Structures are given as structure tokens and as C-alpha cells.
Amino acid sequence: MSDILKGLNQAQREAVEHIGTPLLLLAGAGSGKTRVLTHRAANLIISGQATTSQILLLTFTNKAASEMKERMQHLLGSVGKKNNLEVFAGTFHSFCCRILRKDGSHLGIRPDFVIYDSDDQETLIKNILKDLNLTPQEFKPSSVMYFIEDCKNKYISAVDAGNIQPGFWGKQAAKIYKLYQQKLSDYQALDFNDLLFQTVRLFSEFPEVLDKYQDIYRHILVDEYQDTNQIQYLLTRLLSSKYRQVTAVGDASQAIYGWRGANYQNLTNFTVDFSDTKVVSLEENYRSTQIILDAANTVISKNNSHPILKLFTSRKSSDLIKLFEADSEVSEADYIAQKICFIYENLKVPYKQIAVLYRMNAQSRVLEEAFLKYSIPYVLIGGLRFYDRSEVKDVIAMLRVARNHDDHLSSERTQKALGKRKKILLDQHLLETDISDLTSAQILESVLNFSGYLSKYDPQDEDDQRRIENIKELKSVATTFPSLNDFLENIALVQQEYSIQEKNKKKDSKEGVRLMTLHSSKGLEFEAVFLVGFEEGILPHSRSMIDDSDIEEERRLCYVGITRAKDYLYISYATRRLFFGKSSLNEPSRFLLDIPQDLIEFDQPRDIVRDHRPKSKNSSELVYDPDIY
């Protein structure tokens, strides 16, 4: 028992030892929540309150689940070996898959059901569209997939969807949903969201099955509870309703996935669902310096719709947060590259312990080019290098065809991207157009307009919006290189640098500065963090500025970014940014203005950084236009 409690602070120990009633663990960033969660589960077993098979640990990623299993094995030692460590630690989906393999027959689901991935789903939906004589242009498969996923996450059946959906599109989408489910049943297949949906349905329609699993899993511990959606919430409530031995761990200040259905109010309403809940707050941070935490605390304190933890630490440092005001996105990227070289060479911080975080994937382009220029190895987390992204390669192929009609490979890719009919129309347009007097930006705009390529993407879909942003970012490159030959040559040179870096990179090594979006950074930590594009319209994103709840989520996203830093935090913004092909005058982010000035010092690069791109003679091209974001 002493080993289980060894090294825990008072609040952590209180959480580990609590028994009898539901427990809500409000765990701030870097406060050791995984440690407390696994120690609590181990304590339940070692103290005799539960057997290993009665523990259910639910989380969101396989990586987190594996870490929990390893920690449990270490904590339980001989006890775990004696019981073959029957603790289930896994994702919601893996748990539900196990349930349906064993008891899905009650719903007519065979144990050998297959799980369809997104490609399988899209193919099935395309077939259904043909059967219904509906066009993919009007009912984009990815949009229909999102509609079905959203319904399942909210536990809305195909029949119910048909009764509540307004308008022609909604009615037809509900009809597609109904046929889609019928075909899944015929094929003995489930999609990813069905794993949860059908498990909740199984428990709801067959109380004896629910009762069986309630007796098996008497102690339920749920990680990242603020990220649960409606169906995950229902599953947790059903399983825990009999014995009420449930522990929810989370932090509303790190709830950043509202756009994909997560509802942080599941966390804030936990004490309503379980009135006798014990609440323990973990506010001691073991990751960051107090200066970094003070900045994070002041930013998040402006939110008022959820509990706010005030993080503190015993880690002291006099290093202030460095702030750089750039005159353009190019000088911002150069500054970051120079600083990383300095940190690596003088402070001996490994590349892999340095992260550059941005709000939108499209922001990586200028950073990648700066890193290639300074020979800084980097790894893109959760995405492809800018010029390797399929939508970017598609548009580049069209531009190569515009320059050289005999480029067979680019022509093939263009036809694959557009379809045969649209490719013929684009070819005809290019034959009739003299591009010799047009700039790269004008040619790019013309190709996009006449090809109808952008119609492939739905701006309301988050993934499609990122693709649209990447295509728009190509306009920034085109504006920088007015000659189409120079534009394509620059891209070829950057791609060549990609290849050289790949060849020089050891296959068994993961060295390199981490480049990722703020969303991708959650759960990670780094010795040095750069937060770039700290401007109104970028962070917070312009699409969030209408609704107060969206602004609060952007603020939480900023908070997550700040609390990734352990020792060094750099923030930068540009007063003028060429973004999506337009040049705009920018204001610093409101979140930057929230940070007390005594925590910040202005910084300068080692070398004088200037944007040497040719300035437009037409001053009207320089505008403040938040809509371009």
C-alpha cells in the first residue's frame, strides 16, 4: 500500500484513496492525472475493494491505453501476474467491439462482423446515391458521412433522423442513412461509430445484457471526460448506474474538440448526474515554470462557462516569455528558425523537444521552407508536408498542364482529380487562353474557376475546410512568384529539399522539431514551444468570432498551447501577413493582450530579418480583411 501512495501530493493521495461514492477528478494540465488514475485503479485492487477483472479503464487513444496498461503492470507486480492482469484498459471503441463480438447476436450482429473504414463507407454511400438517382455534387459523400456520424454520436437512429430533419437535403440524407444502415446489416458490417451506437442500443433494449456487464465492470474510470460526446456519455451512465462506482477525470479548460461533437458539459454536469460526488482538484503542475503557468492562468481565467483551475508549481525560473513582432510571415518563420538553431546549439535542447504550434495546417508552408533553408530537421505531426498534401499536388498538376500540355503525368493526375468531363473542359479553356501575359496568381485563379475543383470540398466540413485553406495558401506562393515558371521551379526545389532531408534522416530515428496544429498538441509536452500567428483572425480563428462559446473554445485552445511548454515559451505575430494570396494588416491576438506584461519580454532574432519579396506598387492590395482567414 505504501508503494501505491509513495510520491503523491495531498490532492493526488485523496483521489487515490477515496471510496464509496462517485469521484470527479478535475485535473489541470501537467498535474499527473494518468498517474492518479492508474494508482487509483491499482489501489482498488490491492486494498481488496475490486478484483482486476472488475476494473474498466476507458480512454480515447490506443497510446494512452497502452501507457495505462504498462503502469498498471508495474504497480500491481505479483498481484497482476497472479490474476493475469485482467484489467481492461482501452478506448471506448475497442471496449464496445469486445461487447458486440460476445453479445451482439441479440441485435442480429454476428461475432465475425467486419468494421468498415472511411473508404468503405464512402464507396457504400456512392452506391446508394446511384440507387436513389442522387448526384455526388448535391449530396457529397463526405458530407453525408458527417451527417450519419453526427446522428450516431447523438444516438439518433435512421428512423428518428427522418422524423426530425428539416428541408430537402436533410430528408434525403436521412433516407440515405436508412439505406446505409440496411446495407451494413445485410453485409454484417459496422462502421466505427456503430461500435458505440449498437452497444448503447444493446444495453438499452436488453437489460439482462446490461446487468451482466454492470456486474462484471463494477468500477469504471473514464479519462478525458470533457472530450466525451453524447453516445460515450450514455454508455458511461448505463454501465455505472447500478453500482455507481465511477471516476471521471478531466479538465474543462482543455476541452477543444467541440467541433467534432465533444461536450465539456458532461464534465461540469457530473455532480448533477451523481449528487453525492466527491470532487478533487489537481492544481499542482509538474511540467511548466510558474511564469508559463501564470500566463496560462490569466488567459483561461477570462472564460466563465466552466470551472477554472489555478495551476501552480515548485519549478522556478526567471526566463520570461519571449515575444517577437514580425513585419511578415517570412520574417516570423526566419526568426523561429534562427531561435531554434540557437536553442539547439547553445541551450542543448534536442530538436525533438522543440515544438512549433499553429492554428491552421496551411501555416506550416512558410515554416517548412524556413526550416529547409536553415537545414533544421523537422517532423510534421498529424499531417503531410505542405507540398505532399493531395489537394496541393492536384492543383500543382493543373498548373503544370497549363504550362506544358504534353506533361502526361500531370495530365493523368488532373483527370483523376477532376474526372474525364471536367478535364476536357479545362483543357479546352487552356487551349483558348494565352497565359503568357498572366501572373501565377491569375493563372491559378483561372484554373480553379474553370476546373470547378473547389466544388469537391464542403466548407462546412472541418477536413474539407483545411484542404481549402491549403489550396488558398498556394495563392500566397503564387503572389510571391509572379512568373509561372519561377513559381513551379520554386516548388520543385522545395520538393527536392524534402527528398534530400528524407534520405539523410535515419529510418530508426525520430529526431526533428515537431510541427503541428494546436489541436494535435494536446497531451504532449516540450522543453521549448513556439506559438506562431498570434493574431486576430488566426487565433482566435475568424470563424469563431460570432459566438461567445466558440471564442471560449479558442481561448481553451490557446491555453492548451501555452501549457505544452516546460521551460521556454516563444510567441510571435506578424503585423503584415500574406495569407491565402492576400496581404493584410493584422492586430495582435486578444489572448496576447490578456497576458501580464511583466511576464513578457520583446525578443529579436540573432540576424536582421527582412522580407525581401517585391512589394506591390498597388497599395490597394494591402488591406485589413479578416474574412481571408
C-alpha positions in Angstrom: 0.0 0.0 0.0 2.8 2.4 0.8 4.3 2.0 -2.7 1.0 2.9 -4.2 0.8 6.2 -2.3 4.5 7.0 -2.4 5.4 10.3 -4.1 1.8 11.5 -4.4 0.9 15.0 -3.2 -2.0 15.6 -0.8 -4.7 16.0 -3.5 -3.5 13.1 -5.6 -3.5 10.9 -2.5 -7.0 12.0 -1.6 -8.2 11.0 -5.0 -6.4 7.6 -5.0 -7.8 6.6 -1.5 -11.4 7.8 -2.0 -14.0 5.1 -1.7 -17.8 4.7 -1.6 -19.1 7.4 -3.9 -18.5 8.7 -7.4 -15.4 10.7 -7.9 -14.8 13.7 -10.1 -11.2 14.5 -10.6 -10.6 18.0 -12.0 -7.0 17.5 -13.3 -5.2 20.6 -14.6 -2.5 20.4 -17.4 0.6 18.6 -16.3 -0.9 17.6 -12.9 -0.3 13.9 -13.2 -3.8 12.7 -14.0 -2.7 9.4 -15.6 -0.6 8.6 -12.6 -3.5 9.3 -10.3 -5.9 7.3 -12.5 -3.7 4.2 -12.6 -2.8 4.5 -8.9 -6.4 4.7 -8.0 -7.2 1.6 -10.0 -4.3 -0.3 -8.5 -5.3 0.8 -5.0 -8.8 -0.6 -5.5 -7.3 -4.0 -6.4 -4.6 -4.1 -3.7 -7.0 -2.9 -1.0 -9.4 -5.7 -1.9 -12.3 -3.4 -3.0 -12.2 -4.9 -6.5 -10.7 -7.7 -8.5 -8.6 -7.0 -11.6 -11.5 -8.1 -13.8 -13.9 -5.6 -12.2 -11.9 -2.6 -13.3 -12.7 -0.8 -16.6 -10.4 2.0 -17.7 -11.7 3.9 -20.7 -9.7 6.4 -22.7 -9.6 7.9 -26.2 -6.3 6.7 -27.8 -4.6 3.4 -28.1 -1.4 5.2 -27.0 -3.0 6.4 -23.7 -4.5 2.9 -23.2 -1.1 1.2 -23.6 0.6 3.6 -21.2 -2.1 2.8 -18.6 -1.6 -0.9 -19.1 2.1 -0.6 -18.6 1.7 1.5 -15.5 -0.8 -1.0 -14.1 1.5 -3.9 -14.7 4.3 -2.1 -12.9 2.1 -1.1 -9.9 0.4 -4.4 -9.4 3.5 -6.5 -9.8 2.9 -10.0 -8.5 -0.8 -9.3 -7.9 -1.2 -8.5 -11.5 0.7 -11.6 -12.6 -1.4 -13.8 -10.3 -4.6 -12.5 -11.9 -3.2 -12.3 -15.4 -3.8 -8.5 -15.2 -7.4 -8.8 -16.3 -7.9 -5.0 -16.0 -9.4 -3.7 -19.2 -7.7 -0.5 -20.3 -8.7 0.6 -23.7 -10.6 3.0 -25.9 -14.4 3.3 -26.0 -14.4 1.7 -29.4 -12.2 -1.3 -28.5 -14.4 -1.9 -25.4 -17.6 -1.8 -27.4 -16.1 -4.0 -30.1 -15.4 -6.7 -27.4 -19.0 -6.4 -26.1 -20.6 -6.8 -29.6 -18.4 -9.7 -30.5 -19.7 -11.5 -27.5 -23.3 -10.4 -27.3 -24.1 -8.6 -30.5 -26.2 -11.6 -31.6 -29.1 -10.1 -29.6 -29.2 -7.4 -32.3 -28.6 -9.8 -35.1 -24.9 -8.9 -35.3 -22.7 -12.0 -35.9 -19.4 -12.3 -33.9 -17.5 -12.2 -37.2 -18.8 -8.8 -38.3 -16.4 -6.6 -40.2 -15.6 -3.0 -39.5 -15.8 -0.6 -42.4 -13.2 2.2 -42.6 -13.9 5.6 -44.2 -13.1 4.4 -47.7 -15.6 1.5 -47.4 -18.2 4.0 -46.1 -17.7 6.4 -48.9 -17.9 3.6 -51.5 -21.1 2.3 -49.9 -22.7 5.8 -49.9 -21.7 6.4 -53.5 -23.5 3.2 -54.5 -26.6 4.3 -52.5 -26.6 7.7 -54.3 -26.7 5.8 -57.6 -29.6 3.7 -56.4 -31.5 6.9 -55.4 -30.6 8.8 -58.6 -28.9 11.5 -56.5 -25.7 13.2 -57.6 -22.4 13.3 -55.6 -22.3 17.1 -56.4 -25.5 17.7 -54.5 -25.0 15.0 -51.9 -21.3 15.0 -51.3 -20.3 11.6 -49.8 -18.1 13.1 -47.1 -21.0 15.5 -46.1 -23.4 12.5 -45.9 -20.8 10.6 -43.9 -20.5 13.5 -41.5 -24.3 13.7 -41.2 -24.5 10.0 -40.3 -21.6 10.2 -37.9 -23.2 13.2 -36.1 -26.6 11.3 -35.8 -24.9 8.2 -34.3 -22.8 10.3 -31.9 -26.1 11.9 -30.7 -27.8 8.4 -30.6 -30.2 9.3 -33.3 -31.4 6.3 -35.3 -32.1 6.4 -39.1 -35.8 6.3 -38.4 -35.6 9.2 -35.9 -33.4 11.2 -38.2 -36.1 11.0 -40.9 -38.7 12.4 -38.5 -36.7 15.4 -37.3 -34.6 16.5 -40.3 -35.9 19.7 -42.0 -35.6 20.6 -45.7 -35.0 18.6 -48.8 -31.3 17.9 -48.1 -32.0 16.7 -44.6 -34.8 14.5 -45.6 -32.8 12.9 -48.4 -29.7 12.5 -46.1 -31.9 10.7 -43.6 -33.2 8.4 -46.4 -29.5 7.6 -47.3 -28.8 6.9 -43.7 -31.6 4.4 -43.5 -30.5 2.6 -46.7 -26.9 2.8 -45.5 -27.8 1.0 -42.2 -29.8 -1.6 -44.0 -26.9 -2.4 -46.3 -24.5 -2.6 -43.3 -26.8 -5.1 -41.7 -27.0 -7.1 -44.9 -23.3 -7.2 -45.2 -22.8 -8.0 -41.5 -20.6 -4.9 -41.2 -20.4 -2.0 -38.7 -18.7 1.4 -39.2 -16.6 2.9 -36.5 -19.5 4.9 -34.9 -21.7 1.8 -34.9 -19.5 0.2 -32.3 -20.7 2.7 -29.7 -24.2 3.2 -31.1 -25.0 -0.5 -31.3 -23.6 -1.2 -27.8 -25.8 1.5 -26.3 -28.7 0.1 -28.2 -27.8 -3.4 -26.9 -27.7 -2.2 -23.3 -30.9 -0.2 -23.7 -33.0 -2.9 -25.4 -31.7 -5.9 -23.5 -31.5 -5.0 -19.7 -30.2 -8.5 -18.9 -27.1 -7.9 -21.0 -26.5 -4.6 -19.4 -27.0 -6.2 -16.0 -24.3 -8.8 -16.8 -21.7 -6.2 -17.8 -22.6 -4.0 -14.8 -21.7 -6.9 -12.6 -18.5 -7.6 -14.5 -17.3 -4.0 -14.5 -18.2 -2.6 -11.1 -15.5 0.1 -11.1 -15.4 2.4 -14.1 -12.7 5.0 -14.6 -13.0 7.4 -17.6 -10.1 9.6 -18.8 -10.6 12.9 -20.6 -14.2 13.1 -19.6 -14.5 16.6 -21.0 -14.0 15.1 -24.5 -16.9 12.6 -24.3 -19.8 13.1 -26.8 -23.4 12.1 -26.2 -23.1 8.4 -27.1 -20.0 8.0 -24.9 -21.8 9.8 -22.1 -24.8 7.5 -22.4 -22.6 4.4 -22.4 -20.8 5.5 -19.2 -24.1 6.3 -17.5 -25.6 2.9 -18.4 -22.7 0.9 -17.2 -22.3 2.9 -13.9 -26.0 3.2 -13.0 -26.1 0.0 -10.8 -23.1 0.3 -8.5 -22.3 4.0 -9.1 -18.6 3.3 -8.7 -17.5 5.7 -11.4 -14.5 8.0 -11.6 -14.4 10.8 -14.2 -11.2 12.6 -14.9 -10.9 15.8 -17.0 -10.3 19.5 -17.3 -12.9 21.7 -18.9 -10.1 24.2 -19.7 -8.7 21.7 -22.1 -12.0 21.0 -24.0 -11.0 21.8 -27.6 -13.0 19.3 -29.6 -16.5 20.8 -29.6 -16.4 20.9 -33.5 -16.4 17.1 -33.5 -19.2 16.5 -31.0 -17.4 16.5 -27.7 -19.4 18.2 -24.9 -17.4 19.5 -21.9 -20.7 20.0 -20.1 -20.7 16.2 -19.5 -17.8 17.0 -17.1 -19.5 20.1 -15.5 -22.8 18.2 -15.1 -21.2 15.2 -13.4 -22.2 16.4 -10.0 -25.7 16.8 -11.2 -25.8 13.2 -12.5 -24.3 11.9 -9.3 -25.3 14.3 -6.4 -23.0 12.6 -3.9 -19.9 13.0 -6.0 -16.6 13.7 -4.3 -14.7 16.5 -6.2 -10.9 16.6 -6.0 -8.9 19.3 -7.9 -5.4 18.7 -9.0 -3.7 22.1 -9.5 -0.1 21.4 -8.8 1.7 21.3 -12.2 4.8 19.2 -12.7 5.6 20.3 -16.2 6.0 24.1 -16.6 7.6 27.0 -14.9 5.5 29.4 -12.8 5.9 32.2 -15.3 4.4 30.0 -18.1 1.6 28.9 -15.7 0.8 32.5 -14.7 0.4 33.3 -18.4 -1.9 30.3 -18.9 -3.9 31.1 -15.8 -4.6 34.7 -16.8 -5.7 33.7 -20.4 -8.1 30.9 -19.3 -9.5 33.0 -16.4 -11.4 35.1 -18.9 -13.7 32.1 -19.6 -16.8 31.9 -17.4 -18.8 28.9 -18.6 -16.8 26.2 -16.8 -14.6 25.6 -13.7 -11.1 27.2 -13.8 -8.2 25.6 -12.0 -5.3 27.8 -10.9 -2.2 25.9 -11.7 0.9 26.3 -9.5 4.3 24.6 -9.4 7.5 24.4 -7.4 9.5 24.8 -10.6 11.1 28.2 -10.5 12.7 30.0 -13.5 13.5 33.6 -14.3 13.1 33.0 -18.1 10.3 35.3 -19.3 8.0 34.5 -22.3 9.7 35.8 -25.4 7.6 37.9 -27.8 8.5 38.7 -31.4 6.7 41.2 -33.6 7.5 40.3 -37.3 6.8 42.5 -40.3 5.7 39.5 -42.3 5.1 35.7 -42.1 8.5 35.3 -43.8 10.4 37.2 -41.1 8.4 35.4 -38.5 9.4 32.0 -39.9 13.1 33.1 -40.2 13.0 34.3 -36.6 11.7 30.9 -35.4 14.3 29.0 -37.4 17.1 31.2 -36.1 15.9 30.8 -32.5 15.7 27.0 -32.9 19.3 26.9 -34.1 20.3 29.0 -31.0 18.3 26.8 -28.6 19.7 23.6 -30.1 23.3 24.8 -30.3 23.6 26.8 -27.1 20.9 25.5 -24.7 21.5 21.9 -25.9 17.8 21.3 -26.2 17.2 18.3 -28.6 15.3 19.1 -31.7 12.6 16.6 -30.7 12.0 18.6 -27.5 11.1 21.7 -29.6 7.6 22.2 -31.0 6.1 24.9 -33.3 2.4 25.1 -32.9 -0.1 26.8 -35.2 -3.8 27.2 -35.6 -4.2 26.0 -39.2 -2.4 23.4 -41.2 -1.8 25.9 -44.0 0.5 27.8 -41.7 3.1 25.1 -42.0 4.1 26.0 -45.5 6.3 29.0 -44.8 7.7 27.4 -41.7 8.7 24.3 -43.7 10.5 26.4 -46.2 12.4 28.3 -43.5 13.5 25.1 -41.8 14.7 23.7 -45.2 16.7 26.9 -45.7 18.4 26.6 -42.3 18.8 22.8 -42.5 16.7 22.2 -39.5 15.2 18.6 -39.4 11.5 18.5 -38.7 8.6 16.1 -38.3 5.1 17.0 -39.2 2.8 15.5 -36.6 -0.7 14.6 -37.8 -0.2 15.7 -41.3 1.8 15.7 -44.5 4.3 18.2 -45.6 2.6 21.1 -47.4 3.6 20.2 -51.0 2.9 16.5 -50.3 -0.8 17.1 -49.5 -3.1 15.6 -52.1 -5.1 18.7 -52.8 -1.9 20.8 -53.2 -0.4 18.2 -55.6 -3.7 18.2 -57.6 -3.6 22.0 -58.2 0.1 21.9 -59.0 -0.6 19.2 -61.6 -3.2 21.5 -63.2 -0.7 24.4 -63.3 1.9 22.2 -64.9 -0.6 21.2 -67.6 -1.3 24.9 -68.1 2.4 25.5 -68.8 3.0 22.3 -70.7 0.2 20.4 -72.4 2.5 17.5 -73.1 3.1 16.8 -69.4 1.5 13.3 -69.4 1.9 12.5 -65.7 0.4 15.8 -64.6 -2.4 15.4 -67.1 -3.2 11.9 -65.7 -3.3 13.3 -62.2 -5.6 16.2 -63.3 -8.0 13.8 -64.9 -8.1 11.6 -61.8 -8.8 14.7 -59.6 -11.4 16.3 -61.9 -13.0 13.4 -63.8 -12.8 13.0 -67.6 -15.5 15.5 -68.5 -14.2 18.4 -66.4 -10.7 17.6 -67.6 -11.8 18.0 -71.2 -13.4 21.4 -70.4 -10.3 22.6 -68.6 -8.0 21.5 -71.5 -10.3 23.4 -73.9 -10.1 26.5 -71.7 -6.3 26.4 -71.5 -6.0 26.0 -75.3 -8.1 29.1 -75.8 -6.3 31.1 -73.1 -3.0 32.9 -73.7 -1.3 32.6 -70.3 1.9 34.3 -71.3 0.7 37.7 -70.1 -0.9 36.4 -66.9 0.7 36.1 -63.4 0.9 32.9 -61.5 -1.9 34.1 -59.2 -4.1 34.9 -62.2 -3.4 31.5 -63.8 -4.1 29.7 -60.5 -7.4 31.6 -60.1 -8.4 30.8 -63.6 -7.6 27.1 -63.3 -9.6 26.8 -60.1 -12.6 28.6 -61.5 -12.8 26.7 -64.8 -12.0 23.3 -63.4 -14.6 23.5 -60.6 -12.1 21.8 -58.4 -13.1 23.5 -55.2 -16.6 22.2 -55.5 -15.2 18.9 -54.3 -14.9 20.3 -50.8 -17.6 21.4 -48.4 -16.5 24.5 -46.4 -18.8 23.3 -43.5 -16.7 20.1 -43.1 -13.6 20.6 -40.9 -11.4 18.3 -43.0 -12.5 19.9 -46.3 -12.0 23.4 -44.8 -8.4 22.5 -44.1 -8.0 21.4 -47.7 -9.5 24.6 -49.0 -7.1 26.6 -46.7 -4.1 24.7 -48.1 -5.2 25.5 -51.7 -5.7 29.1 -50.8 -2.2 29.1 -49.2 -0.8 28.2 -52.7 -2.0 31.7 -53.7 0.5 33.2 -51.3 3.3 31.3 -53.1 1.9 32.4 -56.5 1.8 36.0 -55.3 5.4 35.7 -54.3 6.5 34.3 -57.6 4.5 36.2 -60.4 6.1 34.1 -63.2 4.6 30.7 -63.5 7.9 29.2 -64.4 9.5 30.7 -61.3 6.5 29.5 -59.2 6.7 25.9 -60.3 10.5 25.9 -60.2 10.4 27.1 -56.5 8.0 24.3 -55.7 10.3 21.8 -57.4 13.3 23.0 -55.4 11.4 22.8 -52.1 10.2 19.2 -53.0 13.9 18.3 -53.8 14.8 19.6 -50.3 12.1 17.3 -48.9 13.7 14.4 -50.7 17.2 15.2 -49.5 16.1 15.6 -45.9 14.2 12.2 -46.1 17.3 10.5 -47.4 19.5 12.0 -44.7 17.1 11.1 -42.0 17.9 7.8 -40.2 15.0 5.4 -40.5 15.1 4.4 -36.9 15.4 8.0 -35.6 12.6 10.4 -34.8 14.8 13.4 -34.3 13.4 16.7 -35.6 11.5 19.7 -34.5 7.8 18.9 -34.1 5.4 20.9 -36.3 1.8 20.5 -35.5 -1.6 22.2 -35.0 -2.7 23.3 -31.6 -5.3 20.6 -31.6 -2.7 17.9 -32.3 -0.5 19.1 -29.4 -3.0 18.2 -26.6 -1.5 15.7 -24.2 2.1 16.4 -25.3 4.9 18.4 -23.7 8.1 20.0 -24.9 11.1 21.9 -23.4 10.6 24.7 -25.8 7.4 25.8 -27.6 6.8 28.4 -30.3 3.2 29.7 -30.7 3.0 31.3 -34.1 0.4 33.5 -35.8 -0.8 35.1 -32.5 -3.2 37.4 -34.4 -6.9 38.2 -34.5 -8.4 36.1 -37.3 -5.9 33.3 -36.8 -6.0 32.7 -33.0 -8.9 33.2 -32.4 -9.9 32.0 -35.8 -12.2 34.4 -37.7 -14.9 31.7 -37.9 -15.2 31.7 -34.1 -15.8 35.4 -33.6 -19.6 35.4 -33.9 -20.4 33.1 -31.0 -19.1 33.6 -27.4 -18.9 29.8 -26.9 -16.6 29.5 -29.9 -14.4 32.2 -28.6 -14.2 30.4 -25.3 -13.1 27.2 -27.1 -10.4 29.2 -29.0 -9.3 30.5 -25.6 -9.0 26.9 -24.3 -7.0 26.1 -27.4 -4.6 28.9 -26.6 -4.4 27.6 -23.0 -3.5 24.1 -24.2 -0.8 25.6 -26.4 0.8 27.6 -23.6 0.7 24.7 -21.2 2.7 22.4 -23.6 5.8 24.4 -22.7 8.1 23.1 -19.9 10.9 25.7 -19.9 10.8 28.1 -22.8 7.8 29.7 -24.5 8.1 31.9 -27.6 5.1 33.8 -29.0 5.1 35.6 -32.4 2.8 37.5 -34.6 3.1 39.4 -37.9 1.9 43.0 -38.4 1.5 42.2 -42.1 0.8 38.7 -43.4 0.5 37.3 -46.9 -2.1 34.6 -46.3 -4.3 32.8 -48.8 -2.9 35.1 -51.5 -3.9 38.4 -49.9 -1.8 40.8 -47.8 -3.4 42.0 -44.6 -2.7 44.3 -41.7 -3.1 42.4 -38.5 -3.8 43.1 -34.9 -2.2 41.0 -32.1 -4.4 38.3 -30.6 -6.7 39.3 -27.8 -5.2 36.4 -25.9 -1.8 38.0 -26.1 -3.2 41.2 -24.5 -4.5 39.1 -21.6 -1.0 38.0 -20.5 0.5 40.4 -17.9 3.3 42.5 -19.4 5.7 41.6 -16.6 5.7 38.0 -17.8 6.8 39.0 -21.4 9.9 40.5 -22.9 10.3 41.5 -26.6 12.8 39.4 -28.5 14.9 39.9 -31.6 16.4 37.4 -34.0 20.2 36.9 -34.0 20.4 38.3 -37.5 18.4 41.1 -39.1 15.4 39.6 -40.7 13.7 41.3 -43.6 11.1 40.2 -46.0 12.8 40.6 -49.4 9.8 39.8 -51.5 8.9 42.5 -54.0 6.4 44.9 -52.6 3.3 45.6 -54.7 3.1 49.0 -56.3 -0.6 49.0 -55.8 -1.2 50.0 -52.2 -4.8 48.9 -52.5 -3.6 45.3 -52.4 -2.6 45.8 -48.7 -5.8 45.5 -46.8 -7.2 44.5 -43.4 -9.5 41.7 -44.4 -10.3 39.3 -41.6 -12.5 37.3 -44.0 -9.5 35.9 -45.8 -8.9 33.7 -42.9 
